[in-house]
Amino acid sequence: MDAMKTKSSYICSECGYKSPKWMGKCPGCGSWNTMQETLETPDAASRTKSIASPLQAAMRRGARQMRDIKPGYEKRQSTGLKELDRVLGGGMVQGSLILVGGDPGIGKSTLLLQICRSGVTNGKILYVSGEESEGQIKIRAERLGIDNPDLYLLSENDVETALSAIQDIKPEMVIIDSIQTMHIDAIASASGSVPQVREATNAFMRLAKGMGIVVFIVGHVTKDGALAGPRVLEHMVDCVLYFEGERQTSFRLLRSVKNRFGSTNEIGVFDMTEKGLIEVENPSMLLLEGRNENISGNSVVCAIEGSRGVMAEIQALVTPTGFGNPRRMSAGIDLNRVILLIAVLEKRAHMNLSNSDVYINVAGGLRIDERAVDLGICAAIASGQSDAVIPPDMIFIGEVGLGGELRAVSQLEKRIGEAAKLGFSSAIVPKRSLKKIKVPDGFAAYGADTIDDVMRLIKRK
């Protein structure tokens, strides 16, 4: 009888593909060794669907004409943190489900606890923790200076108990820390498994839409930096935020990778202190602080993060190799892009780097993915090899093609304006872009067509 009541299936931890037998390669996403065994009961599906059944009445209205629908849940509310509001697209949207991911100890719980201050919402806030007790959360809240009489704490990892508490308290905002610790008894698998994470998120999604409240859920990340659990988890939520940074530094970056109610190009910048996260209005000053202006191998670039320009320092160390094959390492920039630019420098700028190790680093722990910093990387490598110091008041903006040509980049005028505000007085940019922009008074913009032209300009300065 027990064998008839319980059956075993295999589910992919990456995409959620379900199979009655184990397979080395998932047919759904093509990943290897991601099929995990899961025990299921025949009534598990019906029981999980009925968890939030009292909340589904408000959602069962049938099809209606769009002109008759009032966007009642599109009202935005501030979180009390301008940087978080920026990333969310102007604030929290009622009835939304927001997923916050990041490495352990990066500050996810601290960030969410800080938005529980008095005055953030007009109603109650429920903080559900499956990892800490109420006493531990209170100690952290007192350290952060949070004393909100409308803040309720619940140490529980059972989804049904959490949903019952939400229906009793009727809060305006709910925080689930974390989704991997939540458990549904109807599913015969461990907490954090694919079925548990998927069904728990589905239950909180119904709750958010049915009651029109904001639900934040915390998600752990894997060693590869991706959110743990099935990929379908990111499709179920309305907004996915990644909290980035190195635990050894105080610099923290909040980035949106999905947002149904706003842009995914915005970032929020924070500084981690003993009293919590402090918003950084001018991240360029923080990233350039302590810069050594009299050393070779350093260049300054301007990257566009969201709607603002961010100045960053590119550091390059070029040393003779002690092995047969030279080493290439990078931190903050894609290694494959660095290897490509080294090949361009060897072929088009006639630099000999085949016997040198090249190490690239973005100071401050920032990660840059756009091509506009190509020219700054090349300049830093050239400076590191020749031991020639780049003028400290010069920045580099431009994409480098395989032919060694400089290609135009977007928002060049905004980048130059950000550099001028911080005291920089010159820039090397693609020559074809100079005709389309207005350069600030007292700022010198030098145009170049190829990477070889850039090398000659640097030597003159």
Buried (B, 14 or more C-beta within 10 A) or exposed (E): EEEEEEEEBBBBBBBBBBBEEEBEEBEBBEBEEBBBEBBBBEEBBEBBBEBBEBBBEEEEEEEEEEEEEEEEBEEBBBBBBEBBBBBBBBBBBBBBBBBBBBBEEBBBBBBBBBBBBEEBBEEBBBBBBBBBEBEEBBEBBEEBEBEBEBBBBBBBBEBBEBBBBBEEBEBBBBBBBBBBBBBBEBBBBEBBBBBBBBBBBBBBBBBBBBBBBBBBBBBBBEEEEBBBBBBBBBEBBBBBBBBBBBEEEBBBBBBBEBBEBBBBEBBBBBBBEEEBBBEBEBBBEBBBEEBEEEEBBBBBBBBBBBEBBBBBBBBBBBEEBEEEEBEBEBBBBEEEBBEBBBEBBEEBBEBEBEEBBBBBBBBBBBBBEEBBBBBBBBBBBBBBBBEEBBEBBBBBBBBBBEEBBBBBBEBBEBBBBBBBEBEBBBBBBBBEBBEEBEBEEEBEBBBBEBBBBBBEBBEEE
